[in-house]
């Protein structure tokens, strides 16, 4: 049983979805009448690779405030 638990812990630590790269900036988005800061990891034009731990490409129009990320060079 100890071997199975050790194997499970080893596999999950290797296959984690979380990146150790810090976000480059944060955008604000309205979700269910609440404003949240969404972590952005990459910027390409008017699209942002956002979310944590699961990333998705999101258009600028999906956010209510992109001032932090707009300050960065394209």
Buried (B, 14 or more C-beta within 10 A) or exposed (E): EEEEEEEEEEEEEEEEEEEEEEBBBBBBBEEEEEEEEBBBBEBEEEEBBBBEEEBEEBEBEBBEBBEBBEEEEE
